[in-house]
């Protein structure tokens, strides 16, 4: 239960609904033991003004029902106020008056409001971890979820009183209660549905693995423990993020495959697929052993494993056999081409990509979602240029400034892919667009313009 102190240092019950509170005490805080005296419990109808008298309690004065500022300092005030309001029959049958000890002051506890499912996990003894660098806004991580922590403030102070009973289970006589004072600031948790990958990428890109470089040649020590200390994700989310990125792990150290390394590795393998005399490497079937035997020795095993994980799909019923993923290969080849120049004539681009793809793969434009921008003007006709969502600014204001500098207006179908990394749902994308853009319906489709300054 959570309790507030009122303006007159009186404690009244606060309803906390479906959420629970947990007190987290920093290691360097000094624990305080304070005591309060609870009056013997009596029925509300039996209480009189003398019951309000107790050491340290505010003394009764003339009752003015129009003055509610000190209403809770006197039992008669409470009774007469509720009688006048015809609400006395709804008052709980037991009334207790509780007062702070004069030395009871807030100490450095942290009060965290938890959703019920997290409170249940906390009570079961599951680990909760606070993550972030010194200048980060902290996050709280469970094993598989990440929550943003924000401070919230109420006007009253809050305490916990162990062993307090209300309306039932009371015994006669004064009872000593241990107080744990806390500040009037507590933490609210908001689950982060779409995690930013920028911090992880920035760290790993400090130690890129380049072509013909030995994988052991590194001075960085980006270990699992290092990443946990600096990347604000749960352990499960971090593992999934590492698997989704071009990373390799050698002797506990994670490294980032450079774009040049990935391009050349993919080209080596797709060239093998088009060679007729290489029977064990083709678009429809490839294995780790076959690639290891065919590729140069300086290509590490971990890079081959990345290719099979990222650019291929496992074949059903054939353990260890993979087929090249047409979507991923098309994206990789198109990216290689688009990064070489500012823009291409669309028809010319299609012809070049077809030459780069292994037979029988074909380019489909849905494969280029969030990577290529197609525009059309009267002078140049249809053109295509490289624009990858992962390279856009994380700050939404800066992102839309960049997008509108490249093209204006944007149809919803065009701009929507460039919100994939920060919005988990179509509803969230709509809210972001409403906040940063002006919207008009043109030819039956929502179209977005720069917001007026």
N, C-alpha and C positions, 0 to 999 in steps of 0.2 A: 504494500500500500504506500501511497505517496501523500505527504501532508505539506500544507503551506503555512507560513506564518502570516498573519494579517497585520494591519497597521499597528495594532496594539499588542503585538507579539503573542497573539492567540492562534492556536493551531486548529484548523478545520479540515475535514476530509475533502480530498479532491478526487472526482471521478476520472479515471484514465482510460475508459473505454476498452477497446480490443488490444491496445498496446501495453507493453510492460516496460518497467524501468530497471536498469541495472546500474549499480554504482561501481565505477572504476577508480581506484585510488592510485595515484602516482607513487613510485617507490620512495620518493624523497619527501612525501608529505608526512606530517606528524598526526597520528591518530588521536582523536579527542574523545574522552568519555565524559558525557554530561548526563545528569539525571533530572527527571521531572517527576512531580507528584501527581498522581491521579486520584481524584475524589472517589469515594465509594459510589458505585453505580446506583442510581435510583430512577424510578419511573418519572417521566416528565411531569405527570400530574401531581407527584409528591414533592417536587422541588419547591423551595422557598428562597427568599432572598438571602437567608443566612447560609444556605448551601453554597452560595457564591463566594463566601468569605474564606480565604486561604492565604497562607504566607506568600507574599510576592504577587498576589492577584490584584487586579484593579478593584477598588472598593465601590460598592453601589452608591449611586447618587440619585437625585430626583429623576424620575423617569419621564422623558419627553419622547412620545412616540413619533413625533415629527422629525426627531434627530436620530438618524440611523447610522451615523458615523461610528458610534461606539456601541452599536447594538449588541455585539457578541461579547461584551465585557460583563454582562450581568444577566443571570438566568431569568429574573423577572421581566427584563426587557424583551427577552426572546419569547417568553410565554405570552405576554400581553400583546406583543406585535402580531404573533400568529393567531391569537384569539380574535383580534380586531380584523385580521385578514380572513377569518374563518378557515384557517388552514391548520389549526392545532392538532386535529385528528390525524393529519398526515405526517406529523413529526414522529421520527423514530422513538420507540418507547424508552430508550435509555439515552441520557444526556451526560456527557463528560466534559469537564473543562480542564484543559491542559495548557500549561504555561512554560515558556523557556526558563531555564536557569539563567540567572543574570550574567554568567560567564560563558554561556553558549553562543558562539559566534561561528560564521561560516569558515570552513577550511578547504583545502585544495582537493576536494573530491570532484570527479567528473560523473555526471548523470547522463546516461545514454538511453534514449527511448528506442526500444526494439520492437519490430513486428513480432507477432506471437510465434511464428515459426522459428525466428531467430532466438527468441527468448527460450523456447523449448530446447534448441540446440545448445544454448549456453548452459542450461541447467543439466543437460546430459554430459557436460564436460568437454564439448567440442572446442577446438582452438579458434580464437578470433585474433587477427593480426592487424595492427595499424601499419600502413606502408606509405612511403613517400620521402623525398628529400626534404631538407630543412625549409626550403622556400616553396614547397608544394602545399596545396590544400590536402589534408590527410584523407585517406580512405580506410575503411574497415573491410577486411577480407575474411570470408569464411573459406572453406576448402574449395568451393566452386563458384562463389559469387563475390561481387565487389560493390561496396556502397560508399557513396560520397557523404562526408560528414560536414554538417553545417551547424553553427551555433544558433540556438534559439534562446530567447530571453523572456521571462515573465516578471511581473512587477513584484511578486512575493518571493520570499525565500522558501526553500524546500528542505524537509528533513525526513529521515526514516526513523520510526519508533518501533523497536522490536517488542512483540508480545502484547500490543494494544488490541483490545477486543471492543467491539461495538454491538450494542443491542442484545447480545447473548453471550453466554459462557463467562460471565463476570463473577468474581468472588468479592466478598466484603473486605474492607480494609484498604489502606493505601498500598500502592504497588510502585516499585521503582522501575523505571524504563530507561534503557540505554539509548542515547541520541547519537545519530551520525549526521551532523550538519553538512549541508552542501550549498554551493552557490546558487544564485537564481538564474544561472546560465546552464543549459543542458544541450546535449547533442541530438540532432535529428539525423536519421539515415535515409538516404534516397538511393535506391539501387541504380547502378549505371548499366543501362541496357546495351549500349553500344560503346565499347571501349576504344580509346584512341590507341593506335599502333605507333604513333610518332616517336614516343620516348624509346620504345624497344628498337625501332629502326635506327634512330640516331645513335644509340649505343653500339649496335652491331656493325653499323657502317663505319665506325671508327677503326674496324679491323677487317677490311674486305680481303677476300682471297682472290688473287688475280691469276690469269692464265700462266701456266708453267711455273707457278710459285708452289713450293712445298707447303703442305697444309700445316706442318709443325712450326713454320717460320713466323712466329708471332711473339710480341712482347706483351700483348694484352692478356688479361686473365678474366674474360667474361664468362665466369662460371655460373652454374645454376643459382648458387647462393648470392652471387653478385647481382644477377638479374632480379631475384626476389627482393633484394634490398633497394633497388632503384626503379623498378617498374611497378606501377600501381595496378596490379592484377592479382587475382587468386591463383593458387598453384595450378589448378585445372585450366583456367583461362590462359595462363602463360604457356603451358604445354601446347595447347591448341594453337596459340598464336605463333609459336616457334615452328610448328609443323606447317602452318599456312604460308610461311615466308621462306625465301631462298637461303636457308641457314643449314650449316653442317656442324656436327659436334665431334670433336676429337679429344680424347682423354679428358673429358669433362669441360672443355673450353668450346664455346660457340663462336662460329665465324660466319660472315655474310659473303655469299657468292656474288662477286661483282657482275654488273650487267654484261661486260665483255666476256667473262667466264661463262655465263649462262648462254649467251648468244653462240659462242664457239662450240660449246658442248652440244647444244641442240643441233647446230649445223652438222657436226660430226656424225651424230646419230641419224639424222634424216638423210644425209648422203649415203650412209650404209643401207638404209631402207630401200633406196633406189638402185642399188647395185644388184644385178641379177645373180651374180655368183656368191652372194652372201645369203645363204638360205636361212640361217638362224636369227637374222635380224630383219624384220619387215614390219609394216604398219600394223598388221593384224596379230603379230606375235613376237615378243621379245622377252628375254630373261636377263637377270643380273649377270649370270655367268657368261652368256653370249656377249654382252656388252663389255664385260671386263676383258675378255679374250681379244676383242676387236679394237678397243680404244687405246690410245697412248698411255704409257705407264704413269706419266705425271698427273693424269686425271685420277683423283682420289676415289676410293670406294664410296665415300659418303656423298660425293657429288653425283655419282651414278644412282645412288639410292634416292637422292633428291629428285632426279629426272623421272624415275619410275613413280615416285609419289606425286609429283606435281604435273607432269606432262602426259601421264598414262592412266589407264584404268585397269584394274585387275580383271582377268578373264574368268567368267563363271566356270566353276568345275575344274579349273586348271591351276593348281597351286604354284605360285611363283612365276606365272606367265602373265604378261601385260600386253594390252593393245594401246597404240598411240591415241591420245584424246584429240579428236579433230579440232574442237573448240580451243583447247590450250595451245596446240601447235599453230593454229591460225593466228591467235593473239600474239604469240612469240615472234612469228615471222613478220607480221604486220608491224609490231613494235620496232623490230630491227630496222625495217624500211622507213617508217615514219620519223624515227629519230635522226635520220641522216640529212634531212632538209626541212625547211619551214613548212611547205605544203606541196601536195601533188594534185595534178588534175585527176579527178576521180576515176575516169576510165583508164588512164595510164597506170594508176596505182593498182587497179584490179588486175591488169595484165602482168605487172611485176610480181604481185603476190602469188598468182597462179604458177609462175615459173619457179618460185621458191618452195612451194608446197610439195611434199612427196605424193606420188600417185597412190590412191585415187582421191586425195583430199581436195575439197573445194571451199572457197571463202564464202561465208554467209555473214551479213552485216550484224546480225544479233550477237555474233562472236566478239564484236568490237565494242561492246557496251562499256561505257566509262573509260574508253581509251582513245577513241578517234572522234574528231569533230568534223562533220560534213556541213559545208556552207555553200550557198549558191548566190551569185551576183550576175548582173547583166553583162559585165565585162569579162569575168573569168569563168563563168559557168559554174559547174559543181566542182568543188575542191575538197580535199581532206587533209587534216593536219593532226599531229600528235597532241593529245590532251588527256593525260591519265589522271584519274580521280585521286590516286595516292600521292600525286605531286602537287595538289592544290593546297592552299593555306588552310590550316585547321580553324582559324578564326573566321566565323561566318561572314562578317562584314567584309573582310579582305577577300574572301572567296568570291562573293558576289560581285565585288568591284572588278576582279580579274575576269570573271565569266562575261560580264557585260562589256568589258573592254574588247573582248574577242568577238562578241556577237550580241545583237539586240534587235528584236526581242527573242526570247526563247519559248518554244512550245514546251508543254509539260513533259511530253515524251522525250524531248531532247535534254532538258535540264535535270530530270529526275535521277538519271544514273550518277550524276555528280554530287548526289547527297547520300549515296549508298554507305559511305564509310562513317557517317555521323548520325544517320537516322535509321531506326530499326523497323519502321513501318511506314506505309503510305500516309497514314494520319499524321505522323511526326513530320514527314516531308512537307505535307500541306501546311502545317503550322509554321515551319521555317520559311517557306515561300511567302506566306501571308505576312510574315514579320518583316522580310527584307525586300519584297518586290511589290509592284502594282500588278494587278491581274485584270485581264480582259478576255472575253470569249470571242475568238475569231474563227469563222468557219467551223463552229461546233467544238473547238478545242481550246482549253485554257492556255493563254499565252501570257508571258511574264515580261514586264518592263522594269527598268531601274526605279527604285523608290524615289519619290520626290524629296529633295533636300530641304 
